[in-house]
Amino acid sequence: TFQIGDRGDGGARWGGWIDETMIFDTEFSAQDVAQLYTWDKDDMGFSDTTIVAGTTYSYLAMMDSSFVRDVGGLTKKVTTGISNLSSITAASPPDQVTGLSGTDGSPPQIDWTTPNSSGAITGYKVYRDTVLHDTLGVVLTYQDTTNVTIGNTYAYTVSAFNAIGEGAQSASVSVIAATPPDAPTSVDATAVPNQINLTWVTPASDNGSAITGYKIFRTDNLVTPMATLGVVNLWNGDASGTIGVSYTYNVHAINAMGDSPAGVSDTVVHGNVPAQVIVSSVAALLGLAIKVDWGEPVANGYVISSYVVESTVNGGTSWTSVGTPNALTITHQSLTEANNYQYRVAAVNAIGTGAYSATTTPAVTAGDVPDAPSGHSATQGIAEIGLAWAEPDDHEYSIDEYRIYRSLTTGGTYTLLVDSLTGLTHTDTSLTVNQAYFYKIQAHNSLGWSADSTIISATAGDVPDQVTGLTSTAVAGSKIDLAWTAPSDNSNAITNYLVEHSDNNSTWTTKATVGNVTTYQAVYASGDNGTTKYWRVSAT
């Protein structure tokens, strides 16, 4: 814009009436003057709208008079005055700001590039959500700290301004006010065989920037993560620990802003299921039972709480639970006689059940001690008693011996008479005649002794004592009456008497055998009358 002033003399004109003033641009030489604009003599200013910003222009004003002169035979208006030369560089507001970019965060940040400007840029204006938010100096970055709410998204534009004015606003960019996420919660460490697994709950807030994953640290190394995961809520898991050592884990959520604070797990021991059990013995017991024993295996970090014992009667085709003892032995009871049993044992801890032992071999037969001997008897002899019995059921384990207990009364104390008998008879000798003896018999196999047999008894005996009180009386009719006193039968009833006679008291002849009586009448022929007869009687 070019201003023309008067001479300052209250309106006096230059040497007469001024018809018009002519303005010429500055791009001229002495021979090159371009008329730019002509205006009325009363105008005192001019705006040039044909210029190019950044180009320097010079201006002058010429006034011509109202008279003419003859110039070279032509009539011309004569210019009576020319102003001083005035130069000025054309200017405009800055171009539109470009390259605007945003960085999510707290505070949100925007950056841009310097726009073209014909004049020096003196500052920038920041608009947030279409409203002027801040006015800056000559900078190319801005962090918004005014009334920012975490999680909100803000739209920013930027314009540059110079002495001429404000340029156009940039294209809009959206920026989220964000921080790293909150810490994961409920971080739970669980020991499984030779590994520790983690689970956690997603943080309560991602704080404006979506969670993109998680980092897992073990507290013995908080520098290098053990794992970097995607958007999950579990990790299976840490298999690098040492058996029996306790570990704690930190879980960090990740978003574009960085890592969250740590969610801290409980402390868990790295362990494994117990080592394989080794069975030390399997033995049949009386009463249809089998006893299984084993050694304690390596616990692998967790106390062994119990054992799993199983049996098979079909070589391992199927298995049946025997029990879950917490000791190193179990007695399997109420078995089926004659079945052959095999076993396997596994140890249990908080991690799980270890490998089963090898199947026990050979199979063990369920059996019992023999039945008590029966079919037994006691037979009296001369100062002895003969004992006999039948072989009882051995219940799958062969009878290897018998033993006999003896007492002098049925309810008295029985003492061992004899053992290691392998037959089914025994004679108790050197007894006291007329003494009653009472006996109990037991059978034995590898599982133990049977119950006592029922009591049998007999009295040690002998032949009857000598007959005494023998008398003989001759009676008419060639007869002799004999009489005697019954002797002691020595605990064995007298069954008969032997009556013998002799003519010479030397050679004896049986006259008769009578029953258990104490008299006898001997009858002779009449021819024997007058002969002497000798008599003797013995009891049997």
KEDO-199039 format. One line per field, with one value per residue (C-alpha): y, z, x. Coordinates in steps of 0.05 Angstrom, whole numbers. Layout:
// residues N
c2	Y|...
c3	Z|...
c1	X|...
// end
This chain:
// residues 540
c2	0|65|132|201|263|336|390|408|479|474|447|487|451|444|501|499|451|379|336|266|228|167|110|66|2|-2|-50|3|35|104|82|33|64|24|61|20|61|129|160|224|284|280|208|203|127|63|-13|-57|-127|-153|-164|-230|-242|-238|-192|-122|-65|10|62|136|184|235|295|327|398|421|458|431|441|430|374|354|380|342|369|335|344|364|329|381|337|267|239|208|133|88|13|-42|-119|-151|-197|-245|-290|-358|-417|-472|-513|-583|-646|-644|-708|-730|-774|-806|-797|-756|-701|-709|-682|-654|-636|-600|-571|-497|-472|-424|-351|-287|-255|-278|-326|-297|-354|-409|-420|-488|-506|-564|-592|-530|-481|-438|-473|-440|-388|-405|-374|-400|-474|-538|-581|-575|-616|-604|-599|-557|-591|-659|-720|-787|-831|-774|-764|-693|-664|-612|-563|-511|-446|-400|-324|-267|-191|-194|-244|-316|-371|-428|-483|-549|-614|-643|-697|-738|-752|-793|-770|-835|-867|-938|-986|-1000|-1061|-1130|-1157|-1225|-1253|-1326|-1373|-1447|-1503|-1560|-1617|-1585|-1518|-1457|-1426|-1356|-1326|-1255|-1206|-1152|-1084|-1041|-988|-985|-909|-888|-934|-1004|-1060|-1095|-1148|-1169|-1179|-1232|-1224|-1271|-1235|-1265|-1226|-1162|-1138|-1188|-1212|-1286|-1277|-1223|-1242|-1217|-1198|-1259|-1274|-1334|-1361|-1434|-1426|-1426|-1492|-1464|-1465|-1508|-1563|-1541|-1466|-1414|-1362|-1299|-1266|-1195|-1185|-1118|-1096|-1061|-1006|-953|-911|-963|-1016|-1016|-1024|-1097|-1144|-1190|-1263|-1307|-1344|-1416|-1472|-1501|-1576|-1639|-1701|-1751|-1798|-1869|-1914|-1978|-2034|-2072|-2132|-2166|-2221|-2263|-2260|-2305|-2288|-2279|-2217|-2192|-2140|-2092|-2049|-1996|-1943|-1867|-1836|-1767|-1716|-1664|-1601|-1619|-1664|-1732|-1733|-1803|-1863|-1896|-1972|-2015|-2090|-2135|-2208|-2213|-2193|-2118|-2120|-2083|-2051|-2042|-1991|-2020|-1956|-1888|-1895|-1842|-1895|-1938|-2001|-2028|-2094|-2116|-2155|-2196|-2227|-2285|-2349|-2378|-2312|-2289|-2215|-2164|-2092|-2023|-1961|-1887|-1828|-1765|-1693|-1625|-1625|-1692|-1766|-1794|-1853|-1921|-1971|-2030|-2084|-2131|-2201|-2257|-2255|-2273|-2322|-2304|-2358|-2372|-2416|-2487|-2507|-2538|-2613|-2656|-2730|-2739|-2793|-2815|-2890|-2919|-2963|-2993|-2931|-2895|-2862|-2864|-2800|-2795|-2740|-2724|-2673|-2607|-2557|-2520|-2459|-2454|-2460|-2530|-2555|-2563|-2586|-2604|-2594|-2624|-2593|-2635|-2623|-2666|-2634|-2612|-2539|-2538|-2509|-2540|-2546|-2563|-2637|-2642|-2602|-2609|-2669|-2682|-2744|-2753|-2797|-2793|-2839|-2807|-2856|-2867|-2845|-2856|-2913|-2892|-2819|-2783|-2740|-2685|-2663|-2606|-2609|-2551|-2550|-2501|-2471|-2411|-2364|-2389|-2437|-2462|-2457|-2513|-2576|-2598|-2631|-2706|-2748|-2818|-2850|-2886|-2959|-3027|-3101|-3119|-3134|-3206|-3242|-3255|-3293|-3354|-3412|-3481|-3526|-3597|-3611|-3675|-3696|-3689|-3614|-3560|-3490|-3434|-3363|-3302|-3230|-3183|-3148|-3074|-3066|-3009|-2962|-3012|-3054|-3128|-3164|-3236|-3284|-3341|-3403|-3453|-3520|-3567|-3637|-3622|-3547|-3541|-3554|-3511|-3522|-3473|-3499|-3441|-3367|-3333|-3263|-3210|-3255|-3278|-3351|-3413|-3486|-3536|-3603|-3665|-3737|-3787|-3820|-3758|-3767|-3773|-3735|-3669|-3608|-3542|-3477|-3407|-3348|-3286|-3226|-3194
c3	0|-23|11|-23|19|-1|5|72|52|65|-2|-49|-114|-151|-199|-219|-225|-220|-268|-247|-212|-244|-204|-236|-209|-192|-245|-294|-322|-346|-411|-379|-337|-330|-311|-256|-236|-248|-200|-187|-162|-96|-79|-32|-29|-69|-55|-103|-108|-166|-129|-113|-41|-26|-84|-70|-107|-113|-126|-148|-162|-220|-225|-292|-301|-337|-392|-452|-490|-560|-559|-625|-660|-613|-558|-491|-420|-383|-318|-269|-209|-191|-120|-87|-102|-47|-42|-4|-3|-14|44|65|125|130|90|122|173|148|176|239|279|347|401|451|522|585|566|494|445|375|326|259|206|191|136|80|98|60|126|190|230|298|330|326|351|377|370|411|390|343|400|408|464|467|432|425|404|347|365|328|385|439|500|525|601|607|631|603|623|617|568|528|454|431|360|347|291|287|249|240|243|224|223|166|200|215|164|151|204|191|179|245|283|340|402|463|532|559|609|619|643|715|745|731|792|824|797|816|810|807|810|761|745|734|717|747|710|720|713|725|717|664|694|716|665|604|618|548|507|489|524|473|515|580|606|657|704|757|819|815|750|743|684|629|621|621|569|528|511|472|501|545|618|629|618|616|642|676|668|683|759|807|844|916|904|916|863|857|792|768|712|674|624|562|520|474|535|567|621|679|752|771|791|841|847|908|923|897|902|836|841|808|824|868|837|821|880|889|922|971|990|979|1028|1040|1110|1147|1141|1065|1068|1031|1059|1011|1032|994|1004|1005|938|925|940|887|927|957|1017|999|1026|1009|964|913|916|863|852|793|788|713|699|693|645|697|763|828|882|947|986|995|1057|1082|1109|1071|1078|1068|1084|1030|1066|1051|990|949|966|910|870|849|865|837|858|837|880|864|910|914|931|920|848|830|827|808|763|786|810|767|774|829|810|823|838|910|925|976|1029|1103|1158|1157|1189|1258|1253|1259|1255|1312|1366|1428|1438|1505|1508|1561|1593|1529|1487|1412|1376|1304|1261|1191|1147|1148|1091|1081|1047|989|1030|1044|1115|1137|1209|1267|1341|1402|1469|1531|1597|1657|1663|1611|1633|1656|1627|1562|1549|1484|1479|1411|1347|1278|1265|1191|1196|1220|1282|1347|1407|1475|1515|1586|1616|1686|1686|1704|1691|1643|1590|1548|1480|1429|1359|1312|1239|1208|1139|1117|1139|1211|1259|1256|1313|1365|1349|1397|1459|1458|1518|1541|1605|1605|1620|1635|1638|1698|1763|1786|1807|1881|1929|1885|1920|1895|1926|1903|1898|1882|1811|1793|1797|1827|1843|1833|1860|1861|1874|1814|1807|1787|1714|1709|1672|1621|1634|1645|1589|1611|1654|1632|1675|1672|1708|1716|1743|1766|1778|1722|1658|1648|1604|1591|1622|1603|1585|1620|1618|1669|1727|1791|1794|1752|1760|1729|1709|1702|1682|1737|1721|1746|1815|1866|1825|1848|1805|1808|1786|1765|1738|1701|1680|1611
c1	0|30|12|21|21|12|63|38|19|-54|-75|-31|-17|46|52|-20|-76|-58|-97|-74|-19|15|47|100|129|202|224|248|309|314|283|233|179|114|51|18|-42|-72|-120|-156|-119|-157|-135|-77|-64|-59|-60|-21|-53|-13|52|88|104|177|193|219|183|200|147|145|89|88|43|26|0|-61|-22|10|73|94|143|171|110|63|20|35|16|77|97|114|135|161|162|222|232|201|220|184|185|118|97|40|21|60|37|-3|35|51|82|41|48|26|56|9|31|27|33|9|60|55|111|111|156|169|122|144|137|155|168|198|152|142|103|51|-19|-42|-115|-144|-211|-219|-210|-147|-110|-41|3|76|140|183|184|169|144|92|73|3|0|-62|-126|-107|-148|-113|-149|-179|-164|-150|-151|-96|-82|-26|-19|41|38|84|80|30|-17|-36|-29|-77|-84|-51|-89|-115|-78|-108|-66|-85|-66|-36|11|36|-19|-36|-3|-33|-69|-81|-15|-16|44|27|78|67|116|184|153|119|59|31|-38|-60|-118|-115|-98|-156|-137|-93|-88|-106|-62|-82|-43|0|31|65|135|153|211|236|260|329|339|299|340|325|253|242|187|153|82|23|-44|-55|-70|-26|44|63|116|184|220|289|286|324|287|272|286|232|216|174|153|138|88|88|35|60|29|58|75|119|116|68|88|99|44|80|64|64|128|128|178|203|191|170|130|167|217|198|184|225|187|231|188|122|103|42|13|-34|-108|-109|-65|-3|45|80|140|179|232|220|237|266|211|233|219|152|138|110|39|18|28|-18|-17|-51|-56|-69|-89|-83|-12|-26|-85|-125|-107|-147|-134|-107|-101|-66|-23|25|72|122|82|12|-23|-71|-126|-188|-158|-184|-148|-105|-105|-36|-25|25|33|57|67|73|88|46|65|33|56|25|35|103|118|95|145|161|108|128|151|140|67|48|-7|-59|-64|-68|-41|-65|-130|-125|-110|-172|-189|-141|-139|-101|-91|-71|-10|34|63|52|-1|-4|-27|-51|-85|-106|-71|-111|-121|-56|-88|-39|24|51|52|124|116|71|78|42|27|11|-22|-40|-109|-157|-155|-84|-21|0|74|108|117|149|157|187|142|132|88|17|31|70|78|85|127|153|88|63|14|-56|-40|-87|-54|-86|-60|-68|-37|-17|3|52|66|107|52|50|19|-52|-101|-100|-135|-190|-163|-154|-134|-116|-90|-24|-39|-7|-26|-69|-36|-26|-89|-92|-136|-141|-176|-196|-250|-265|-339|-376|-382|-307|-311|-267|-293|-242|-248|-201|-197|-197|-131|-120|-133|-82|-129|-148|-209|-199|-232|-221|-182|-138|-147|-91|-78|-19|-8|62|62|110|76|15|-44|-100|-162|-208|-213|-269|-296|-289|-311|-277|-302|-295|-318|-271|-301|-259|-272|-286|-221|-186|-215|-160|-108|-77|-88|-49|-84|-65|-105|-82|-122|-119
// end
